[in-house]
Amino acid sequence: MKIAIVGASGAVGQEFLSVLNSSTMPVDELLLFGSERSAGTTYMFRGSETAPVQVLGADPHAFDGVDFAFVSAGGDVSKEFAGLITSGGALMIDNSSAFRMDDDVPLVVPEVNGDDAFKAPRRIIANPNCTTIQMVVALAPLHRESPIRRVHVATYQAASGAGARGMEELRSQTRQIATGEEVTHSKFVSQLAMNLIPHIDVFTDEGYTREEMKMHFETKKIMHAPTLEVSATCVRVPVERAHSEAIWVHTEAPIGVARARELFAAAPGVVLVDKAEALGYPMPLDAAGTDPVYVGRIRPDLADPCGLSFWAVADQIRKGAALNAVQIAEYILAHR
């Protein structure tokens, strides 16, 4: 099995290494690609030093014989080099938004629509947006019980969603506040430490941000539910790692809290943490560095007799990015 990671030195690229390192997926040869700035860097993988990072595009035959290429280098890079990456037969699993809504590119979360991974005529599979991934993992067991007609969600997104630079800016601002220095920012539109920013990605004509519209469109595609309506408000919060979401769902028939707990407890990829007491709920501090989507605070929606409200937390870099991509490859290997 020959594996490639594109964007190996970035936050998600490093998480690809970590996830693959601890997985049982066979890796006979590992190739790393990046920019000229990261060229020549080596990393430890399964007890040995990797081959040096190669400059993406320097060798037109670099991807010959590659089975899976995990790509997290930004949408522009994905579009520019998709032809090269797939030219030798590799299946490209792309973490950017470049191809997510293309009709001939499947958008896959294995716990929800794993079989879509086999419908990739362009040899490209898209990894969904991080906030969408953790939400649909939680929605899927409810949707199978009674079709979901409407979803409202408010996200509480960690600095990790903006990559390594985002996490470092939050750390830097925290130090600046602690030492009485002037707080500076460049990655975020405003100071994030001790603040909330209800603005992630650019605004659209409808007044929603592109991040919010990703959740709207991607959820419909993944769940094969074109009539499902999703309305999101996405907020950046001063948490280093792991996103949280407050979710309200309206189902065709009432499910009830007790049954919802049973469904969540049995769902793949979900861990139920739901007790009406202090610490009886998921928090990003506890979810950071772990694999599942944690669900809690399950209760009836007081404004909707067919509604439920719950809270979901997951590590944005793992399940929201690298882990989901690797799970796609594992699903293909297990079901081909």
C-alpha positions in Angstrom: 0.0 0.0 0.0 1.5 3.3 -1.2 0.2 6.4 0.6 0.8 10.1 -0.1 0.1 13.1 2.1 -0.1 16.5 0.5 0.3 19.4 2.8 2.3 17.2 5.2 3.7 20.0 7.4 0.3 21.7 8.1 -1.9 21.1 11.1 -4.1 18.6 9.2 -1.1 17.0 7.5 0.5 16.4 10.8 -2.8 14.9 12.0 -2.8 12.6 9.0 0.6 11.3 10.1 -0.7 10.8 13.7 -3.9 9.0 12.6 -2.1 6.7 10.2 0.6 6.0 12.7 -1.9 4.6 15.2 -4.2 3.0 12.6 -4.1 -0.6 11.4 -4.1 0.5 7.7 -1.2 -1.1 5.9 1.4 1.5 4.7 4.3 0.0 2.8 5.5 3.3 1.4 4.7 6.8 2.6 5.3 9.9 0.4 5.1 13.4 1.8 4.5 16.6 -0.3 4.5 20.3 0.6 5.7 23.7 -0.4 9.3 24.7 -0.9 9.4 26.0 2.6 8.8 22.5 4.0 10.8 20.6 1.4 13.4 18.3 2.9 11.7 18.0 6.3 11.4 14.5 7.7 9.1 13.1 10.4 8.9 10.0 12.5 6.3 7.4 11.4 5.8 4.0 13.0 9.2 4.0 14.5 11.2 5.1 11.4 12.1 8.4 9.8 10.0 9.3 6.7 11.5 10.2 3.4 11.9 14.0 3.1 9.0 16.2 2.1 9.0 16.7 -1.7 7.9 19.9 -3.4 4.5 19.3 -4.9 4.7 19.4 -8.7 8.4 19.1 -9.0 8.2 15.5 -10.4 5.4 14.7 -12.9 5.7 11.0 -12.0 5.8 11.4 -8.2 2.3 9.9 -7.7 2.8 6.9 -9.9 1.6 3.8 -8.0 0.1 5.7 -5.1 -3.1 4.1 -3.8 -4.5 6.9 -1.6 -3.5 10.5 -1.5 -4.6 12.5 1.5 -4.7 16.2 0.5 -4.9 19.2 2.8 -3.2 22.1 1.2 -6.0 24.5 0.3 -8.6 24.6 -2.5 -6.4 26.3 -5.0 -3.7 23.7 -4.6 -6.2 20.9 -4.9 -7.7 22.3 -8.1 -4.2 22.9 -9.7 -2.7 19.5 -8.9 -5.7 17.1 -8.9 -4.8 15.9 -12.4 -1.2 15.2 -11.3 -2.3 13.5 -8.1 -4.7 11.1 -9.8 -2.7 10.6 -13.0 -1.1 7.4 -11.8 -4.4 5.9 -10.5 -4.4 7.3 -6.9 -7.6 7.9 -5.2 -7.4 11.5 -4.0 -9.2 12.2 -0.7 -9.4 16.0 -0.5 -9.9 18.0 2.6 -10.6 21.3 0.9 -13.9 22.8 -0.3 -12.7 22.6 -4.0 -14.8 19.7 -5.1 -17.4 19.1 -2.4 -20.5 20.2 -4.3 -19.4 18.7 -7.7 -22.0 16.2 -8.9 -19.3 13.7 -9.9 -17.3 13.9 -6.6 -18.8 12.0 -3.6 -18.8 13.8 -0.3 -18.3 11.1 2.3 -18.7 10.5 6.0 -18.3 6.7 6.4 -20.8 6.3 9.3 -23.4 8.0 7.2 -22.9 7.3 3.4 -19.8 5.2 3.1 -20.9 3.5 0.0 -20.8 6.8 -1.9 -17.0 6.4 -1.8 -17.3 3.9 -4.6 -18.9 6.4 -6.9 -15.8 8.5 -7.7 -15.3 8.6 -11.5 -12.7 11.4 -11.3 -10.7 9.5 -8.6 -11.5 12.3 -6.2 -13.5 12.0 -2.9 -14.2 15.1 -0.9 -13.9 15.3 2.8 -16.7 17.5 4.2 -16.4 20.6 6.2 -15.4 19.9 9.8 -18.7 21.3 11.3 -20.8 19.3 8.8 -18.9 16.0 9.6 -19.6 16.0 13.3 -23.2 17.1 12.9 -24.2 14.5 10.3 -22.6 11.7 12.4 -25.0 12.7 15.2 -28.0 13.3 12.9 -27.7 10.0 11.0 -29.2 7.7 13.7 -32.1 10.0 14.3 -32.7 10.4 10.5 -32.9 6.6 10.2 -35.5 6.4 12.9 -37.7 9.2 11.6 -36.7 11.4 8.7 -35.4 14.8 9.7 -37.1 17.7 8.0 -35.4 20.7 9.6 -32.1 21.4 11.4 -31.0 24.6 13.2 -27.5 24.7 14.5 -25.2 27.1 16.3 -21.6 26.2 16.2 -18.8 27.1 18.7 -15.7 26.6 16.5 -12.2 26.4 18.0 -9.1 28.2 16.7 -8.0 24.9 15.2 -10.5 25.5 12.4 -8.1 28.1 11.1 -5.1 25.8 11.2 -1.8 26.0 13.1 -1.7 29.8 12.6 -5.1 30.1 14.3 -4.1 28.1 17.3 -0.9 30.0 17.7 -2.7 33.4 17.4 -5.0 32.4 20.3 -2.0 31.3 22.4 -0.2 34.5 21.6 -3.2 36.7 22.5 -3.7 34.8 25.7 0.0 35.5 26.6 -0.4 39.1 25.6 -3.4 39.6 27.9 -1.7 37.8 30.8 1.4 40.1 30.5 -0.5 43.3 29.8 0.7 43.7 26.2 -1.2 45.1 23.3 -3.3 42.3 21.8 -2.6 41.8 18.1 -4.4 39.8 15.5 -3.8 38.8 11.8 -5.4 35.4 11.2 -8.8 36.3 12.7 -10.8 39.5 11.9 -10.7 40.5 15.5 -9.2 39.5 18.8 -10.3 36.0 19.7 -9.0 35.6 23.2 -11.7 36.6 25.7 -14.1 37.2 22.8 -16.5 35.5 20.3 -16.5 36.2 16.6 -19.8 35.4 14.8 -18.0 35.5 11.4 -16.3 32.5 9.8 -15.4 32.7 6.1 -16.8 35.4 3.8 -20.3 36.7 3.8 -22.7 35.8 1.0 -25.5 37.9 -0.5 -28.1 36.3 1.8 -26.2 37.6 4.9 -25.0 34.1 5.8 -21.3 33.3 5.8 -19.9 30.7 3.4 -19.1 28.5 6.4 -22.8 28.5 7.3 -23.9 27.8 3.7 -21.4 24.8 3.6 -23.4 23.2 6.4 -26.6 23.9 4.5 -25.6 22.3 1.2 -23.2 19.6 2.4 -25.7 18.1 4.9 -28.3 17.6 2.1 -25.7 15.9 -0.2 -24.2 13.6 2.4 -27.6 12.5 3.8 -29.2 12.2 0.4 -32.0 14.5 1.6 -32.5 17.3 -0.9 -35.6 18.6 1.0 -33.8 18.7 4.4 -33.5 22.3 5.5 -30.5 23.4 7.5 -29.9 26.9 9.0 -26.6 27.6 10.7 -24.9 30.3 12.7 -21.2 29.7 12.9 -19.2 31.4 15.7 -15.4 31.3 16.4 -14.7 30.9 20.1 -11.5 31.1 22.2 -11.0 27.4 22.5 -7.8 25.9 21.0 -9.1 22.6 19.7 -12.5 20.8 19.2 -15.7 22.3 17.9 -19.0 22.3 19.7 -22.5 22.5 18.3 -26.0 23.2 19.7 -28.4 21.4 17.4 -32.2 21.5 17.1 -33.9 18.9 14.8 -37.5 18.5 13.7 -38.3 15.0 12.7 -41.3 13.6 10.7 -42.6 11.8 13.8 -41.6 12.4 17.5 -38.7 10.3 18.6 -38.5 11.2 22.3 -35.5 11.7 24.6 -35.3 8.1 25.8 -35.3 6.6 22.3 -32.8 9.3 21.1 -30.4 8.3 23.9 -30.7 4.6 22.7 -30.0 5.6 19.1 -27.0 7.7 20.0 -25.6 5.1 22.3 -25.7 2.5 19.5 -24.5 4.7 16.7 -21.0 4.2 15.2 -18.7 7.0 15.9 -20.9 8.5 18.6 -20.2 8.5 22.4 -23.2 9.4 24.6 -22.3 11.7 27.6 -25.7 12.7 28.8 -26.4 13.2 32.6 -28.3 16.1 34.1 -25.5 16.9 36.6 -22.3 18.8 36.7 -19.8 17.5 34.1 -22.5 15.2 32.7 -22.0 16.6 29.2 -19.3 16.8 26.5 -16.8 19.6 26.5 -14.1 20.6 24.0 -11.4 20.3 26.6 -12.2 16.6 27.0 -12.8 15.9 23.3 -9.5 17.4 22.1 -7.2 14.7 20.7 -9.9 12.0 20.6 -11.8 10.3 17.8 -15.6 10.2 18.6 -18.4 12.7 18.2 -19.7 13.2 21.8 -23.4 13.9 22.3 -25.2 15.1 25.4 -27.7 17.6 26.8 -30.5 15.7 25.0 -33.9 17.2 25.7 -37.2 17.9 24.0 -37.5 21.1 22.0 -40.1 23.1 24.0 -41.1 25.0 20.9 -41.7 21.9 18.7 -43.6 18.7 19.6 -41.6 16.8 16.9 -38.3 18.4 18.0 -35.2 17.5 19.9 -32.3 19.6 21.1 -28.8 18.3 21.8 -25.2 19.2 22.1 -22.3 17.7 20.1 -18.5 18.0 20.5 -15.7 16.6 18.3 -12.1 17.3 17.7 -12.0 19.4 14.5 -8.6 18.2 13.3 -9.2 14.5 13.9 -12.9 13.6 13.1 -13.4 16.9 11.4 -10.6 16.4 9.0 -7.8 13.8 9.1 -9.5 10.9 10.8 -12.6 11.1 8.6 -10.4 11.0 5.5 -8.4 8.0 6.7 -11.7 6.3 7.7 -12.9 6.8 4.1 -9.8 4.8 2.8 -10.4 2.2 5.5 -14.0 1.8 4.5 -13.0 1.3 0.9 -10.4 -1.3 1.8 -12.9 -3.2 4.0 -15.8 -3.2 1.5 -14.2 -3.4 -2.0 
